Amino acid sequence: MNNLTDTVKHLIIINVLFFLATMLLPFDLHDLFSRHFPLSDGFRPFQIVTSVFMHANFQHLLFNMLGLYFLGPYVEHTLGPKRFLIMYLGSAIFAVIASTGVNFIEYYYLLDQIGTDGLEKIKSEGLNVLAQNKNYVDPGLAKMNIVMHGTSLGASGGVYGVVAGFAAMFPNLKLMLFPLPIPIKAKYLAIGMVVIGLVSGIGGLQQGIGHFAHVGGAIAGFLFIVYWKKLRLR
């Protein structure tokens, strides 16, 4: 199967249009629509939603949309368009909330290290430092600068929710995961993705990737299926 379903198709179109807008319009939509840390000057509440349709580059967009294209129709056919959309957007937004929650933990932990003077220093000049592709030598200041002035974006939370939802409904269906040459059962793929996300996030691996957002999206997608009592569907 891949009979492209309407909701999946529309989500892909919206994500592509957002990406094209960031490339073609003479405005910095990345800064406006990406999710900023809530205690920073750049934060706007609507970013919780708009950030899930933004992508950093074409490769980022491509991988997310391929996941949605290949697995989304299975899930939408099973749940129906309305529930599928609720699950996708709910997973994506929960991923943003999870990532923001981790940022708050980091913020208060680092604040104890750098103090209010260090925080004021970052507020006044940290953004300009990052704009020069630099950061502070002091590790506490550097990490806090990323928390305060970094942004997050991408549909990965929603896509991870779809993958986890797919695995909850079709746990033993085998999938081919590029570039691995062997098929993997959906349940093992989903579990592996969550474990890798947790290990990478806790260990600080692959900086710049929202590991906790991925994990949050996957958990939300799974819980939606449990709530709708769809686990017995095959």
LONUDO-556578 format. One record per residue (C-alpha): z, y negated, x negated; residue number from 1. Coordinates in steps of 0.001 Angstrom, whole numbers, plus 500000, padded with zeros to 6 digits. Layout:
! residues N
- Z:Y:X:NUM
...
***
This chain:
! residues 234
- 500000:500000:500000:1
- 499534:496457:499326:2
- 498604:494895:502587:3
- 499730:491380:501772:4
- 502071:490270:504544:5
- 502107:486757:505976:6
- 505542:485684:504756:7
- 504935:486958:501231:8
- 501557:485230:501180:9
- 503017:481925:502367:10
- 505854:482082:499836:11
- 503378:482664:497013:12
- 501239:479747:498221:13
- 504263:477419:498401:14
- 505374:478369:494889:15
- 501857:477828:493525:16
- 501589:474449:495276:17
- 504923:473338:493809:18
- 503707:474381:490363:19
- 500401:472557:490736:20
- 502226:469447:491928:21
- 504386:469440:488789:22
- 501234:469687:486674:23
- 499041:467159:488471:24
- 501237:464462:489992:25
- 502304:461507:487813:26
- 505991:462058:488585:27
- 508616:464111:486781:28
- 509131:466623:489577:29
- 510806:469055:487193:30
- 513701:466668:486736:31
- 513822:465680:490404:32
- 513564:469133:491998:33
- 515293:471373:489427:34
- 518995:472072:489944:35
- 521252:469802:487879:36
- 524952:470431:487335:37
- 526798:468962:490355:38
- 529000:466709:488174:39
- 526013:465151:486394:40
- 524217:461983:487420:41
- 520977:463885:488012:42
- 522316:466162:490755:43
- 520965:465867:494294:44
- 522013:468302:497071:45
- 518411:469129:498007:46
- 517925:470612:494521:47
- 519790:473722:495663:48
- 516694:474518:497757:49
- 513842:472860:495851:50
- 514802:474463:492535:51
- 513959:477934:493867:52
- 510296:476908:494224:53
- 510017:475383:490749:54
- 508833:477132:487581:55
- 508994:476149:483932:56
- 505496:477336:483026:57
- 502612:479519:484189:58
- 504078:482719:482713:59
- 507343:482112:484578:60
- 505413:481639:487830:61
- 503143:484633:487217:62
- 505888:487195:486650:63
- 507887:486068:489671:64
- 504880:486049:491972:65
- 503717:489480:490766:66
- 507112:490938:491660:67
- 506950:489298:495072:68
- 503344:490419:495610:69
- 503895:494099:494784:70
- 507298:494734:496390:71
- 507579:492023:499026:72
- 505178:493607:501568:73
- 507172:496860:501632:74
- 510358:494978:502394:75
- 508746:492654:504930:76
- 507082:495549:506780:77
- 510482:497222:507058:78
- 512636:494220:507955:79
- 510127:492077:509803:80
- 509082:488538:508800:81
- 512209:486733:510019:82
- 514751:488942:508290:83
- 512631:489143:505156:84
- 512506:485359:504898:85
- 516263:485122:505496:86
- 516884:487685:502758:87
- 514526:486044:500274:88
- 515785:482490:500739:89
- 519400:483629:501084:90
- 519164:485563:497812:91
- 517474:482656:496058:92
- 520068:480122:497197:93
- 522970:482463:496458:94
- 521524:482862:492959:95
- 521690:479073:492516:96
- 525283:479048:493779:97
- 526251:481904:491423:98
- 524696:480143:488451:99
- 526438:476890:489391:100
- 529765:478696:489709:101
- 529408:480060:486179:102
- 528578:476541:484986:103
- 531820:475246:486494:104
- 533797:477963:484676:105
- 532084:476952:481428:106
- 532710:473268:482170:107
- 536487:473573:482567:108
- 536770:475969:479637:109
- 534854:473594:477339:110
- 536694:470528:478644:111
- 539918:471950:477229:112
- 538194:472137:473835:113
- 536472:468750:473621:114
- 538806:466623:475770:115
- 537915:463616:477906:116
- 536711:461623:474878:117
- 534157:464294:474064:118
- 533065:464427:477690:119
- 532528:460669:477806:120
- 530498:460892:474610:121
- 528239:463493:476225:122
- 527889:461481:479425:123
- 526828:458376:477529:124
- 524456:459818:474934:125
- 524025:463568:475453:126
- 520859:463334:477508:127
- 519146:461204:474858:128
- 520172:463723:472199:129
- 518504:466552:474125:130
- 515421:464402:474744:131
- 514924:464378:470960:132
- 515059:468197:470888:133
- 518431:467997:469166:134
- 522025:468795:470037:135
- 525488:468240:468610:136
- 526657:470124:465535:137
- 530041:470772:467131:138
- 529578:473960:469215:139
- 531890:472772:472007:140
- 530026:469490:472400:141
- 526670:471265:472185:142
- 527545:473778:474908:143
- 529009:471110:477176:144
- 525887:469007:476694:145
- 523765:471894:477952:146
- 526061:472407:480943:147
- 526055:468705:481861:148
- 522397:467941:481265:149
- 520670:471304:481533:150
- 518682:472291:484617:151
- 517869:475578:486326:152
- 514793:476500:488308:153
- 512713:479447:489440:154
- 512171:481973:492210:155
- 513765:484773:490196:156
- 516893:484915:492380:157
- 514782:485529:495484:158
- 512596:488057:493685:159
- 515641:489918:492367:160
- 516937:489971:495945:161
- 513668:491559:497064:162
- 513864:494157:494267:163
- 517455:495045:495165:164
- 516603:495163:498863:165
- 513643:497416:498117:166
- 515868:499709:496047:167
- 518461:499848:498833:168
- 515838:500930:501365:169
- 513658:503112:499137:170
- 516041:504260:496362:171
- 514038:507279:495249:172
- 510580:505737:495366:173
- 509209:505647:491826:174
- 507831:502450:490339:175
- 505894:501728:487182:176
- 507547:498983:485153:177
- 505207:497338:482649:178
- 505035:498091:479732:179
- 506971:501366:480130:180
- 504549:504307:480582:181
- 506833:506348:482859:182
- 507775:505878:486532:183
- 511350:504849:487328:184
- 513186:505358:490607:185
- 513802:502072:492373:186
- 517583:502517:492426:187
- 517729:502965:488638:188
- 515444:499976:488112:189
- 517665:497733:490232:190
- 520871:498959:488592:191
- 519328:498491:485152:192
- 518252:494944:485952:193
- 521763:494017:487112:194
- 523425:495621:484070:195
- 521015:493909:481670:196
- 521623:490585:483428:197
- 525405:490944:483179:198
- 525365:492031:479534:199
- 522920:489280:478567:200
- 524831:486607:480473:201
- 528264:487555:479153:202
- 526950:488084:475642:203
- 524995:484828:475580:204
- 521716:486641:474892:205
- 518288:485140:475592:206
- 519440:481549:475981:207
- 517569:479566:478615:208
- 517340:482449:481110:209
- 519508:482350:484229:210
- 521019:485832:483901:211
- 523841:485191:486351:212
- 521366:483756:488859:213
- 519383:486999:488618:214
- 522503:489078:489165:215
- 523582:486880:492078:216
- 520182:487206:493740:217
- 520191:490993:493362:218
- 523697:491304:494818:219
- 522769:489094:497770:220
- 519607:491092:498499:221
- 521536:494353:498472:222
- 524269:492962:500733:223
- 521721:491725:503258:224
- 520366:495271:503603:225
- 523866:496709:503927:226
- 524719:494138:506585:227
- 521616:494977:508584:228
- 522407:498684:508268:229
- 519000:499463:506803:230
- 520150:501751:503986:231
- 518883:504879:505780:232
- 515354:503583:506113:233
- 512753:505350:503978:234
***
